[in-house]
């Protein structure tokens, strides 16, 4: 059985960090939505607005969002776009 307390705590931390990241994405006409945080530390997000169709979205995801989340939240193992 999964430890939902840890997942819930991690989700809250991720939500807090996304709030800090969001203004940078919104400045370029994009945004990010948290979809899920899985037990294995995978964070699922959806890039929307200008980010959804941008050729640089994977760089933004991996070198921006994932880097920040992994640095700030050790439980995060990866960030994927869904």
DSSP file (Angstrom, degrees, kcal/mol; ACC not computed):
  #  RESIDUE AA STRUCTURE BP1 BP2  ACC     N-H-->O    O-->H-N    N-H-->O    O-->H-N    TCO  KAPPA ALPHA  PHI   PSI    X-CA   Y-CA   Z-CA
    1    1 A X              0   0    0      0, 0.0     2,-0.1     0, 0.0     0, 0.0   0.000 360.0 360.0 360.0 134.8    0.0    0.0    0.0
    2    2 A X        -     0   0    0      1,-0.1     2,-1.3     2,-0.0     3,-0.1  -0.371 360.0-117.3 -72.4 148.4    1.3    3.4   -1.0
    3    3 A X     >  -     0   0    0      1,-0.2     4,-1.6    -2,-0.1     3,-0.3  -0.730  31.9-176.7 -86.6  95.0    2.1    6.0    1.7
    4    4 A X  H  > S+     0   0    0     -2,-1.3     4,-2.6     1,-0.2    -1,-0.2   0.742  75.9  64.8 -69.0 -23.0   -0.3    8.7    0.7
    5    5 A X  H  > S+     0   0    0      2,-0.2     4,-2.6     1,-0.2    -1,-0.2   0.943 104.5  44.9 -64.3 -46.8    0.9   11.0    3.5
    6    6 A X  H  > S+     0   0    0     -3,-0.3     4,-2.7     2,-0.2    -2,-0.2   0.910 114.4  48.9 -62.9 -42.3    4.3   11.3    1.8
    7    7 A X  H  X S+     0   0    0     -4,-1.6     4,-2.6     2,-0.2    -1,-0.2   0.899 111.9  49.2 -64.4 -40.2    2.7   11.7   -1.6
    8    8 A X  H  X S+     0   0    0     -4,-2.6     4,-2.1     2,-0.2    -2,-0.2   0.913 112.2  48.0 -64.9 -43.1    0.4   14.4   -0.3
    9    9 A X  H  X S+     0   0    0     -4,-2.6     4,-2.1     2,-0.2    -2,-0.2   0.918 112.9  48.3 -62.6 -44.0    3.3   16.2    1.4
   10   10 A X  H  X S+     0   0    0     -4,-2.7     4,-2.7     1,-0.2    -2,-0.2   0.912 109.0  53.5 -63.4 -42.6    5.4   16.1   -1.8
   11   11 A X  H  X S+     0   0    0     -4,-2.6     4,-2.8     1,-0.2    -1,-0.2   0.912 108.0  50.4 -58.9 -43.1    2.4   17.3   -3.8
   12   12 A X  H  X S+     0   0    0     -4,-2.1     4,-2.2     2,-0.2    -1,-0.2   0.913 111.0  48.7 -62.1 -43.1    2.1   20.4   -1.5
   13   13 A X  H  X S+     0   0    0     -4,-2.1     4,-2.2     2,-0.2    -2,-0.2   0.915 112.0  49.1 -62.2 -43.0    5.8   21.1   -1.9
   14   14 A X  H  X S+     0   0    0     -4,-2.7     4,-2.7     1,-0.2     5,-0.2   0.924 109.6  51.6 -63.1 -44.8    5.5   20.8   -5.7
   15   15 A X  H  X S+     0   0    0     -4,-2.8     4,-1.8     1,-0.2    -1,-0.2   0.909 109.8  50.3 -57.7 -42.6    2.5   23.1   -5.8
   16   16 A X  H  X S+     0   0    0     -4,-2.2     4,-0.9     1,-0.2    -1,-0.2   0.904 112.2  46.1 -63.9 -42.1    4.4   25.7   -3.8
   17   17 A X  H  X S+     0   0    0     -4,-2.2     4,-1.8     1,-0.2     3,-0.4   0.879 108.8  55.2 -69.0 -37.9    7.4   25.5   -6.1
   18   18 A X  H  X S+     0   0    0     -4,-2.7     4,-2.9     1,-0.2    -1,-0.2   0.870 101.5  58.8 -63.1 -35.3    5.2   25.7   -9.2
   19   19 A X  H  X S+     0   0    0     -4,-1.8     4,-0.6     1,-0.2    -1,-0.2   0.853 107.8  46.8 -60.3 -33.3    3.7   28.9   -7.8
   20   20 A X  H  < S+     0   0    0     -4,-0.9     4,-0.3    -3,-0.4    -1,-0.2   0.842 116.6  43.2 -75.9 -34.2    7.3   30.4   -7.8
   21   21 A X  H >X S+     0   0    0     -4,-1.8     3,-1.4     1,-0.2     4,-1.1   0.832  96.0  78.8 -78.8 -35.5    8.0   29.2  -11.4
   22   22 A X  H 3X S+     0   0    0     -4,-2.9     4,-2.7     1,-0.3     3,-0.4   0.812  84.1  59.2 -49.0 -45.6    4.7   30.2  -12.9
   23   23 A X  H 3X S+     0   0    0     -4,-0.6     4,-1.7     1,-0.2    -1,-0.3   0.852 103.2  53.7 -58.2 -33.4    5.4   33.9  -13.3
   24   24 A X  H <> S+     0   0    0     -3,-1.4     4,-0.5    -4,-0.3    -1,-0.2   0.902 112.6  43.4 -66.0 -40.2    8.4   33.2  -15.5
   25   25 A X  H ><>S+     0   0    0     -4,-1.1     5,-2.5    -3,-0.4     3,-1.1   0.899 112.2  52.8 -70.7 -41.0    6.2   31.1  -17.8
   26   26 A X  H ><5S+     0   0    0     -4,-2.7     3,-1.7     1,-0.3    -2,-0.2   0.806  97.6  66.3 -65.9 -29.1    3.3   33.6  -17.8
   27   27 A X  H 3<5S+     0   0    0     -4,-1.7    -1,-0.3     1,-0.3    -2,-0.2   0.788 105.8  43.9 -62.2 -26.5    5.7   36.4  -18.8
   28   28 A X  T <<5S-     0   0    0     -3,-1.1    -1,-0.3    -4,-0.5    -2,-0.2   0.234 128.3 -97.2-101.3  11.8    6.1   34.5  -22.1
   29   29 A X  T < 5S+     0   0    0     -3,-1.7    21,-2.7     1,-0.3    -3,-0.2   0.592  90.9 105.2  86.6  11.0    2.4   33.8  -22.5
   30   30 A X  E   < -A   49   0A   0     -5,-2.5    -1,-0.3    19,-0.3     2,-0.3  -0.463  44.4-170.5-111.5-174.6    2.5   30.3  -21.1
   31   31 A X  E     -A   48   0A   0     17,-1.6    17,-2.3    -2,-0.2     2,-0.4  -0.967  15.0-129.8-165.6 172.5    1.6   28.5  -18.0
   32   32 A X  E     -A   47   0A   0     -2,-0.3     2,-0.4    15,-0.2    15,-0.2  -0.996  11.3-161.9-136.7 139.5    1.9   25.2  -16.2
   33   33 A X  E     -A   46   0A   0     13,-2.4    13,-2.5    -2,-0.4     2,-0.5  -0.983  20.7-129.8-122.0 132.6   -0.7   22.9  -14.5
   34   34 A X  E     +A   45   0A   0     -2,-0.4    11,-0.2    11,-0.2     3,-0.1  -0.708  28.7 173.6 -79.1 124.2    0.2   20.2  -12.0
   35   35 A X  E     -     0   0A   0      9,-2.9     2,-0.3    -2,-0.5    10,-0.2   0.851  57.2 -25.1 -97.3 -47.5   -1.5   17.0  -13.1
   36   36 A X  E     -A   44   0A   0      8,-1.7     8,-3.1     2,-0.0     2,-0.4  -0.990  38.5-143.6-163.9 155.8   -0.2   14.4  -10.6
   37   37 A X  E     -A   43   0A   0     -2,-0.3     6,-0.2     6,-0.2     2,-0.1  -0.981  31.3-151.4-125.1 116.8    2.6   13.5   -8.3
   38   38 A X    >   -     0   0    0      4,-2.9     3,-2.0    -2,-0.4    -2,-0.0  -0.433  26.4-108.3 -89.9 163.1    3.2    9.7   -8.3
   39   39 A X  T 3  S+     0   0    0      1,-0.3    -1,-0.1     2,-0.1   -36,-0.1   0.776 117.2  59.2 -59.1 -28.5    4.6    7.5   -5.5
   40   40 A X  T 3  S-     0   0    0      2,-0.1    -1,-0.3     1,-0.0     3,-0.1   0.401 123.7-100.6 -84.7   4.7    7.9    7.1   -7.4
   41   41 A X  S <  S+     0   0    0     -3,-2.0    36,-1.9     1,-0.3    37,-1.1   0.493  73.7 145.8  91.7   4.2    8.5   10.9   -7.4
   42   42 A X  E     - b   0  78A   0     35,-0.2    -4,-2.9    34,-0.2     2,-0.5  -0.631  35.4-154.7 -76.2 127.3    7.4   11.5  -11.0
   43   43 A X  E     -Ab  37  79A   0     35,-2.8    37,-2.8    -2,-0.4     2,-0.5  -0.915   4.2-156.9-104.7 124.5    5.7   14.8  -11.3
   44   44 A X  E     +Ab  36  80A   0     -8,-3.1    -9,-2.9    -2,-0.5    -8,-1.7  -0.892  19.6 170.4-104.5 126.8    3.2   15.1  -14.2
   45   45 A X  E     -Ab  34  81A   0     35,-2.7    37,-2.6    -2,-0.5     2,-0.5  -0.871  27.4-138.9-130.1 163.4    2.5   18.6  -15.5
   46   46 A X  E     -A   33   0A   0    -13,-2.5   -13,-2.4    -2,-0.3     2,-0.5  -0.989  13.6-147.8-124.2 122.1    0.8   20.1  -18.5
   47   47 A X  E     +A   32   0A   0     -2,-0.5   -15,-0.2   -15,-0.2     2,-0.2  -0.772  28.0 179.6 -86.7 131.0    2.3   23.1  -20.2
   48   48 A X  E >   +A   31   0A   0    -17,-2.3   -17,-1.6    -2,-0.5     3,-1.3  -0.728  37.7  21.1-128.5 174.4   -0.4   25.4  -21.6
   49   49 A X  E >> S-A   30   0A   0      1,-0.3     3,-1.2   -19,-0.2     4,-0.6  -0.413 129.4 -10.4  67.0-141.4   -0.8   28.6  -23.5
   50   50 A X  H 3> S+     0   0    0    -21,-2.7     4,-0.5     1,-0.3     3,-0.4   0.777 135.2  63.0 -61.7 -26.8    2.3   29.6  -25.5
   51   51 A X  H X4 S+     0   0    0     -3,-1.3     3,-0.5     1,-0.2    -1,-0.3   0.812  90.1  68.3 -67.5 -29.5    4.3   26.9  -23.8
   52   52 A X  H <4 S+     0   0    0     -3,-1.2    -1,-0.2     1,-0.2    -2,-0.2   0.865 113.4  25.6 -61.9 -38.4    2.0   24.1  -25.3
   53   53 A X  H 3< S+     0   0    0     -4,-0.6    -1,-0.2    -3,-0.4     2,-0.2   0.348  93.2 121.3-107.9   6.4    3.2   24.7  -28.9
   54   54 A X    X<  -     0   0    0     -3,-0.5     3,-1.6    -4,-0.5     4,-0.2  -0.500  59.9-141.5 -77.7 135.8    6.6   26.1  -28.3
   55   55 A X  T 3  S+     0   0    0      1,-0.3     3,-0.4    -2,-0.2     4,-0.2   0.738 103.9  55.3 -64.5 -22.2    9.6   24.3  -29.7
   56   56 A X  T 3> S+     0   0    0      1,-0.2     4,-2.5     2,-0.1     3,-0.3   0.361  75.4 104.0 -91.4   5.0   11.5   25.2  -26.5
   57   57 A X  H <> S+     0   0    0     -3,-1.6     4,-2.6     1,-0.2    -1,-0.2   0.851  78.3  51.7 -61.1 -36.3    9.0   23.6  -24.2
   58   58 A X  H  > S+     0   0    0     -3,-0.4     4,-2.8    -4,-0.2     5,-0.3   0.869 110.5  49.1 -69.1 -34.5   11.1   20.5  -23.5
   59   59 A X  H  >>S+     0   0    0     -3,-0.3     4,-2.4    -4,-0.2     5,-0.7   0.922 112.2  48.7 -66.0 -43.6   14.0   22.7  -22.6
   60   60 A X  I  X>S+     0   0    0     -4,-2.5     5,-2.4     3,-0.2     4,-0.9   0.919 114.6  46.6 -59.2 -43.8   11.8   24.7  -20.3
   61   61 A X  I  <>S+     0   0    0     -4,-2.6     5,-3.4     3,-0.2     6,-0.2   0.954 123.8  29.3 -65.0 -52.1   10.5   21.5  -18.8
   62   62 A X  I  <>S+     0   0    0     -4,-2.8     5,-0.7     3,-0.2    -3,-0.2   0.920 129.4  34.7 -80.4 -45.7   13.8   19.7  -18.2
   63   63 A X  I  <5S+     0   0    0     -4,-2.4    -3,-0.2    -5,-0.3    -1,-0.2   0.658 133.1  24.9 -87.6 -15.5   16.3   22.6  -17.7
   64   64 A X  I  X<S+     0   0    0     -4,-0.9     4,-2.3    -5,-0.7     5,-0.2   0.765 129.1  26.3-106.8 -75.8   13.8   24.9  -15.9
   65   65 A X  I  ><S+     0   0    0     -5,-2.4     4,-2.7     1,-0.2     5,-0.2   0.938 125.8  43.6 -61.8 -52.9   10.9   23.2  -14.1
   66   66 A X  I  ><S+     0   0    0     -5,-3.4     4,-2.8    -6,-0.2     5,-0.3   0.913 113.3  51.9 -62.9 -42.7   12.6   19.8  -13.5
   67   67 A X  H  ><S+     0   0    0     -5,-0.7     4,-2.0    -6,-0.2    -1,-0.2   0.932 113.2  44.6 -59.7 -46.6   15.9   21.3  -12.3
   68   68 A X  H  X S+     0   0    0     -4,-2.3     4,-2.3     2,-0.2     5,-0.3   0.945 115.1  47.4 -63.3 -48.8   14.1   23.6   -9.8
   69   69 A X  H  X S+     0   0    0     -4,-2.7     4,-2.5     1,-0.2     7,-0.3   0.913 113.7  46.9 -62.5 -42.8   11.8   20.9   -8.5
   70   70 A X  H  < S+     0   0    0     -4,-2.8    -1,-0.2    -5,-0.2    -2,-0.2   0.865 113.6  49.0 -68.0 -35.0   14.6   18.3   -8.1
   71   71 A X  H  < S+     0   0    0     -4,-2.0    -1,-0.2    -5,-0.3    -2,-0.2   0.882 121.0  34.7 -69.1 -37.9   16.9   20.8   -6.4
   72   72 A X  H  < S+     0   0    0     -4,-2.3     2,-0.5     1,-0.2    -2,-0.2   0.732 123.7  40.5 -90.0 -24.9   14.2   22.0   -3.9
   73   73 A X    ><  -     0   0    0     -4,-2.5     3,-2.0    -5,-0.3    -1,-0.2  -0.876  61.8-166.5-131.9  98.5   12.4   18.7   -3.4
   74   74 A X  T 3  S+     0   0    0     -2,-0.5    -1,-0.1     1,-0.3    -4,-0.1   0.743  86.0  66.6 -57.9 -24.5   14.6   15.6   -3.0
   75   75 A X  T 3  S+     0   0    0      2,-0.0     2,-0.4   -65,-0.0    -1,-0.3   0.726  79.3  95.9 -70.7 -20.4   11.5   13.3   -3.4
   76   76 A X    <   +     0   0    0     -3,-2.0   -34,-0.2    -7,-0.3   -35,-0.1  -0.584  44.8 173.0 -75.7 125.3   11.1   14.4   -7.1
   77   77 A X        -     0   0    0    -36,-1.9     2,-0.3    -2,-0.4   -35,-0.2   0.740  63.4 -12.7-102.2 -31.5   12.7   12.0   -9.5
   78   78 A X  E     -b   42   0A   0    -37,-1.1   -35,-2.8     2,-0.0     2,-0.4  -0.982  53.0-135.0-163.4 161.0   11.6   13.4  -12.8
   79   79 A X  E     -b   43   0A   0     -2,-0.3     2,-0.4   -37,-0.2   -35,-0.2  -0.995  25.7-176.4-125.1 127.9    9.1   15.8  -14.4
   80   80 A X  E     -b   44   0A   0    -37,-2.8   -35,-2.7    -2,-0.4     2,-0.4  -0.935  22.7-128.1-126.1 148.1    7.1   14.8  -17.4
   81   81 A X  E      b   45   0A   0     -2,-0.4   -35,-0.2   -37,-0.2   -37,-0.1  -0.786 360.0 360.0 -93.2 134.8    4.7   16.6  -19.6
   82   82 A X              0   0    0    -37,-2.6   -36,-0.2    -2,-0.4    -1,-0.1   0.356 360.0 360.0-120.8 360.0    1.3   14.9  -20.3
